[in-house]
Amino acid sequence: MKRLMISVLLSALLVSSASAEFTKVGSSGAQFLKIAVGSRYQAMGEAAAATADDVYATFFNPAGLAEIGNGAISFTKVDYLLDIDLNYVGFAKYFDDVGVLGLSATMLSAGDQEITTLEQQDGTGEYYTASSYAVGVTYARQLNLRFSFGASLKYIAERIHNERAEGFAVDFGTLVYLGYRSLRLGMAISNMGPEMKFSGSDLIVQYYDEPDDDPTGPVSAELKTTPYDLPLLFRIGLAYDIDLGYKSVMTVAGELKHPNDNVQQGAFGVEYAFDDNFFLRGGYKLNYDEEGLTAGAGLATDLSKSTRLVIDYAWQDFGRLQSTQRFSVGFTF
């Protein structure tokens, strides 16, 4: 099984590498699927292929969901650029002799925008909205002490006023402990699926075959829209925990990414944990247009013998676009 999963991931990387030669930068759609969730990992520069071990593994590497020992639920709110909001909720539960099952939902909203026309370029007084969302189910299982795998199936939809596009995608991931202390390797491929295409009532027009004198009148026709690819992404990363003594542990992580609509990218991240309750994090993204430095902190505390509260915050520099902030709240039980 391990050889099969690794072969699938490597084959997908070769396919995406070949297609990249014919794909222009920024050519894919459903870009909200690339906005990371989980403040812990955003604060670490998104170097998460080998570090994601909670509900947010559904986004970065489904195999990491196998690290959940019982149950967990988490929420993230992202104050993104240009007043765009993104919200995420995820739930995961471990079942004996089965593995871990997870559910997740991501919702992006751009708010109301005024409609303009050629005749009314200052606005018509009417408004439209644009939104995108994805709902997914994930399964992960630890096959032995060193190897875990996971997979997700996602339903994706985007809407602009009365037009809509929808489709399905799958994610695959593996997590391997390499045998040297805590050193681990994570690999994942995200958003594998067919093209999506917009359709809707605003694309229906009246067409005259003979404009000058057509006794049959107009016929209904639909304007054609161009299909677009999903943002396919392959990531591979390493992580290692360093025991600093007196309840202190430092986790260092690195990751390489191969997107189908951009150049190769990378990330480095570090997390300092004290007593498994207080966390400081930092990271840096490589070869991004505007993104770079990231930072954040976290707090975890016991609410009862079986319930634990986790609060995380992340800040990210966006260069000329200023910065974004993320807040996450989660419970393990």
C-alpha positions as CSV (number, residue, x, y, z in Angstrom):
1,M,0.0,0.0,0.0
2,K,2.8,2.4,0.9
3,R,4.5,1.8,-2.5
4,L,1.2,2.3,-4.3
5,M,0.4,5.6,-2.6
6,I,3.9,7.0,-3.2
7,S,3.8,5.9,-6.9
8,V,0.4,7.7,-7.3
9,L,1.8,10.9,-5.8
10,L,5.0,10.8,-7.9
11,S,3.0,10.1,-11.1
12,A,0.8,13.0,-10.4
13,L,3.9,15.2,-10.0
14,L,5.2,14.1,-13.4
15,V,1.8,14.8,-15.0
16,S,1.6,18.3,-13.4
17,S,5.2,19.0,-14.4
18,A,4.5,18.1,-18.0
19,S,1.3,20.2,-18.1
20,A,3.2,23.2,-16.6
21,E,5.1,23.6,-19.9
22,F,1.8,24.5,-21.6
23,T,0.1,26.4,-18.8
24,K,0.5,30.1,-18.2
25,V,1.0,31.5,-14.8
26,G,-2.3,32.3,-13.1
27,S,-4.4,30.4,-15.6
28,S,-6.4,28.2,-13.2
29,G,-9.6,29.2,-11.4
30,A,-11.1,28.5,-8.0
31,Q,-8.2,30.4,-6.4
32,F,-9.8,30.3,-3.0
33,L,-8.7,26.7,-2.8
34,K,-5.1,28.1,-2.4
35,I,-5.9,30.3,0.6
36,A,-4.5,28.4,3.6
37,V,-6.5,27.7,6.7
38,G,-5.3,27.0,10.2
39,S,-3.4,29.9,11.9
40,R,-0.8,27.5,13.3
41,Y,0.4,26.5,9.8
42,Q,0.0,30.0,8.3
43,A,2.3,31.4,11.0
44,M,4.9,28.7,10.0
45,G,4.9,29.8,6.4
46,E,2.6,27.0,5.3
47,A,5.4,24.5,5.7
48,A,2.7,21.9,6.7
49,A,3.0,18.8,4.6
50,A,4.9,17.0,7.4
51,T,3.6,19.0,10.4
52,A,-0.2,19.1,9.9
53,D,-1.5,16.7,12.6
54,D,-5.0,18.1,13.4
55,V,-8.2,19.0,11.6
56,Y,-6.3,21.3,9.2
57,A,-4.6,18.3,7.7
58,T,-7.7,18.1,5.5
59,F,-6.3,21.1,3.7
60,F,-2.5,20.4,3.7
61,N,-2.1,16.7,3.8
62,P,-5.0,14.3,4.4
63,A,-2.6,11.7,5.9
64,G,-1.9,13.9,8.9
65,L,-5.5,13.4,10.0
66,A,-4.4,10.0,11.2
67,E,-2.5,11.7,14.0
68,I,-5.8,12.6,15.8
69,G,-6.3,10.2,18.7
70,N,-10.0,10.8,19.5
71,G,-12.0,13.8,18.2
72,A,-11.4,17.4,17.2
73,I,-13.3,20.4,15.8
74,S,-11.8,23.7,14.6
75,F,-12.8,27.1,13.2
76,T,-10.7,29.6,11.2
77,K,-11.6,33.2,10.2
78,V,-9.3,34.9,7.6
79,D,-9.4,38.6,7.1
80,Y,-8.1,38.5,3.5
81,L,-7.3,41.2,1.0
82,L,-9.8,43.8,-0.4
83,D,-12.4,43.1,2.3
84,I,-12.7,39.4,1.3
85,D,-13.6,37.0,4.1
86,L,-12.9,33.3,4.3
87,N,-14.2,31.0,7.0
88,Y,-13.4,27.4,7.6
89,V,-14.8,24.7,9.9
90,G,-13.5,21.2,10.2
91,F,-14.4,18.1,12.3
92,A,-12.6,14.8,12.7
93,K,-13.3,11.6,14.7
94,Y,-11.2,8.5,15.3
95,F,-13.0,5.1,15.0
96,D,-11.4,1.9,16.3
97,D,-10.2,-0.5,13.5
98,V,-11.4,2.0,10.9
99,G,-9.3,5.1,11.0
100,V,-10.1,8.8,11.1
101,L,-13.0,10.4,9.3
102,G,-13.2,14.1,8.8
103,L,-15.6,16.7,7.4
104,S,-14.7,20.2,6.3
105,A,-16.2,23.3,4.7
106,T,-14.6,26.4,3.3
107,M,-16.6,29.6,2.4
108,L,-15.3,32.7,0.7
109,S,-17.4,35.9,0.3
110,A,-16.4,39.0,-1.6
111,G,-19.3,41.1,-0.4
112,D,-21.7,43.3,-2.4
113,Q,-20.5,45.0,-5.6
114,E,-22.5,47.6,-7.5
115,I,-23.5,46.6,-11.1
116,T,-22.2,48.9,-13.9
117,T,-23.1,49.0,-17.6
118,L,-21.8,50.9,-20.6
119,E,-24.6,53.4,-20.3
120,Q,-24.4,53.6,-16.5
121,Q,-20.7,53.4,-15.7
122,D,-21.1,55.0,-12.3
123,G,-23.5,52.3,-11.2
124,T,-27.0,51.2,-11.7
125,G,-28.0,51.1,-8.1
126,E,-28.3,47.3,-8.2
127,Y,-25.7,45.0,-6.6
128,Y,-24.3,41.5,-7.1
129,T,-22.3,39.2,-4.9
130,A,-19.5,36.7,-5.6
131,S,-18.8,33.7,-3.4
132,S,-17.0,30.3,-3.5
133,Y,-17.2,27.3,-1.2
134,A,-15.9,23.7,-0.9
135,V,-17.3,20.9,1.2
136,G,-15.2,17.8,1.7
137,V,-15.0,14.4,3.4
138,T,-11.6,12.9,4.4
139,Y,-10.5,9.5,5.4
140,A,-7.1,8.7,6.9
141,R,-5.5,5.7,8.5
142,Q,-2.2,4.8,10.1
143,L,-1.1,1.5,8.6
144,N,1.8,1.0,11.0
145,L,4.0,3.0,13.4
146,R,5.8,4.8,10.5
147,F,3.3,5.1,7.6
148,S,-0.1,6.9,7.3
149,F,-2.2,7.7,4.2
150,G,-5.3,9.8,3.6
151,A,-7.6,11.0,0.9
152,S,-10.3,13.6,0.5
153,L,-13.3,14.1,-1.8
154,K,-14.5,17.7,-2.3
155,Y,-17.5,19.4,-3.9
156,I,-16.5,22.8,-5.2
157,A,-18.8,25.6,-6.3
158,E,-18.4,29.3,-7.3
159,R,-21.0,31.9,-7.9
160,I,-20.9,35.4,-9.5
161,H,-24.4,37.0,-9.4
162,N,-26.6,34.5,-11.4
163,E,-23.8,32.5,-12.8
164,R,-22.5,29.3,-11.2
165,A,-19.7,26.7,-11.7
166,E,-19.4,23.5,-9.8
167,G,-17.3,20.3,-9.8
168,F,-15.5,17.7,-7.7
169,A,-11.9,17.2,-6.7
170,V,-9.8,14.7,-4.8
171,D,-6.7,15.1,-2.6
172,F,-4.2,12.4,-1.7
173,G,-1.4,12.3,0.9
174,T,1.1,10.2,2.8
175,L,3.1,10.7,6.0
176,V,6.2,8.6,6.7
177,Y,8.4,8.6,9.8
178,L,11.9,7.9,8.4
179,G,13.3,6.0,11.4
180,Y,15.5,8.8,12.8
181,R,13.9,10.1,15.9
182,S,11.0,12.3,14.9
183,L,12.1,13.0,11.4
184,R,9.1,12.7,9.0
185,L,8.3,13.2,5.4
186,G,4.9,14.3,4.1
187,M,3.7,14.3,0.5
188,A,0.3,15.5,-0.8
189,I,-1.4,16.4,-4.0
190,S,-4.4,18.7,-3.9
191,N,-7.3,19.6,-6.2
192,M,-7.2,16.9,-8.7
193,G,-10.3,17.1,-10.8
194,P,-11.9,18.0,-14.1
195,E,-12.3,21.5,-15.5
196,M,-15.1,23.8,-14.2
197,K,-17.3,26.1,-16.3
198,F,-19.7,28.9,-15.5
199,S,-23.3,28.9,-16.7
200,G,-26.4,30.8,-15.7
201,S,-29.4,32.9,-16.7
202,D,-27.4,36.0,-17.5
203,L,-25.7,34.1,-20.3
204,I,-29.0,33.5,-22.1
205,V,-29.4,36.1,-24.9
206,Q,-32.0,36.6,-27.7
207,Y,-30.4,36.0,-31.1
208,Y,-31.8,37.1,-34.5
209,D,-30.7,35.0,-37.4
210,E,-31.8,37.7,-39.9
211,P,-31.6,41.0,-38.0
212,D,-33.1,43.2,-40.8
213,D,-36.3,41.3,-41.4
214,D,-36.8,38.1,-39.4
215,P,-40.4,37.0,-39.4
216,T,-39.7,34.1,-37.0
217,G,-38.5,36.5,-34.3
218,P,-35.5,35.9,-32.0
219,V,-34.4,32.6,-30.7
220,S,-32.7,31.9,-27.3
221,A,-29.0,31.3,-27.3
222,E,-26.4,30.9,-24.5
223,L,-23.1,32.7,-24.5
224,K,-20.2,30.3,-24.3
225,T,-17.7,30.6,-21.3
226,T,-14.2,29.2,-21.2
227,P,-13.6,26.2,-18.9
228,Y,-10.9,26.6,-16.3
229,D,-8.6,24.2,-14.5
230,L,-8.5,23.7,-10.7
231,P,-5.3,24.9,-8.9
232,L,-3.5,21.6,-8.8
233,L,-0.7,21.5,-6.2
234,F,1.9,19.0,-5.2
235,R,3.8,19.5,-2.0
236,I,6.6,17.6,-0.2
237,G,8.0,18.5,3.1
238,L,10.2,17.4,6.1
239,A,9.7,18.1,9.8
240,Y,11.8,17.4,12.9
241,D,11.2,18.0,16.6
242,I,14.2,19.2,18.7
243,D,14.0,18.6,22.5
244,L,15.4,21.8,24.2
245,G,14.9,20.5,27.7
246,Y,12.6,21.7,30.6
247,K,9.3,21.2,28.7
248,S,10.6,23.0,25.6
249,V,10.3,21.6,22.1
250,M,11.2,23.3,18.8
251,T,9.8,22.0,15.5
252,V,11.5,22.9,12.3
253,A,9.9,22.3,8.9
254,G,10.6,22.9,5.2
255,E,8.5,22.3,2.2
256,L,8.6,22.5,-1.6
257,K,5.5,23.2,-3.7
258,H,4.8,22.6,-7.4
259,P,1.6,24.4,-8.5
260,N,0.2,24.0,-12.0
261,D,-0.4,27.7,-12.4
262,N,2.8,29.3,-11.0
263,V,6.5,28.8,-10.5
264,Q,8.0,26.4,-8.0
265,Q,7.7,27.7,-4.5
266,G,9.0,26.9,-1.0
267,A,8.5,27.6,2.7
268,F,10.4,27.3,6.0
269,G,8.8,27.3,9.4
270,V,9.6,27.0,13.1
271,E,7.5,26.5,16.2
272,Y,8.6,26.8,19.8
273,A,6.3,25.0,22.3
274,F,6.6,25.4,26.1
275,D,4.8,22.8,28.2
276,D,2.6,22.0,25.2
277,N,0.5,25.0,26.2
278,F,2.3,28.1,24.9
279,F,3.5,28.5,21.3
280,L,5.6,31.0,19.3
281,R,5.9,30.5,15.5
282,G,7.6,32.1,12.5
283,G,8.1,31.3,8.8
284,Y,9.0,32.5,5.4
285,K,7.7,31.8,2.0
286,L,10.0,31.6,-1.0
287,N,9.4,32.6,-4.6
288,Y,6.0,34.2,-4.0
289,D,5.1,37.5,-5.7
290,E,4.1,39.4,-2.6
291,E,4.0,36.9,0.3
292,G,7.0,36.5,2.5
293,L,7.4,36.7,6.3
294,T,4.9,35.1,8.6
295,A,4.5,35.0,12.4
296,G,2.1,34.0,15.1
297,A,1.4,32.5,18.5
298,G,-0.9,30.0,20.1
299,L,-2.4,29.0,23.5
300,A,-3.7,25.6,24.5
301,T,-5.4,24.9,27.8
302,D,-7.5,22.1,29.4
303,L,-11.2,22.8,29.9
304,S,-11.8,19.4,31.5
305,K,-10.1,16.0,31.8
306,S,-11.1,15.2,28.3
307,T,-11.5,18.6,26.5
308,R,-8.8,20.9,25.4
309,L,-9.1,24.4,24.0
310,V,-6.6,25.7,21.3
311,I,-6.4,29.3,20.1
312,D,-4.0,30.3,17.4
313,Y,-3.2,33.6,15.7
314,A,-1.2,34.3,12.5
315,W,0.0,37.4,10.8
316,Q,1.4,37.5,7.2
317,D,3.2,40.2,5.2
318,F,1.8,40.8,1.7
319,G,4.3,43.4,0.6
320,R,2.6,46.1,-1.4
321,L,-0.8,44.7,-0.4
322,Q,0.0,45.2,3.3
323,S,-0.9,42.2,5.5
324,T,-3.5,39.7,6.5
325,Q,-4.5,38.2,9.9
326,R,-6.0,34.8,10.8
327,F,-7.7,33.5,14.0
328,S,-8.4,29.9,14.7
329,V,-10.2,28.3,17.6
330,G,-10.4,24.5,18.2
331,F,-11.3,21.9,20.6
332,T,-10.0,18.4,21.1
333,F,-12.0,15.8,23.0
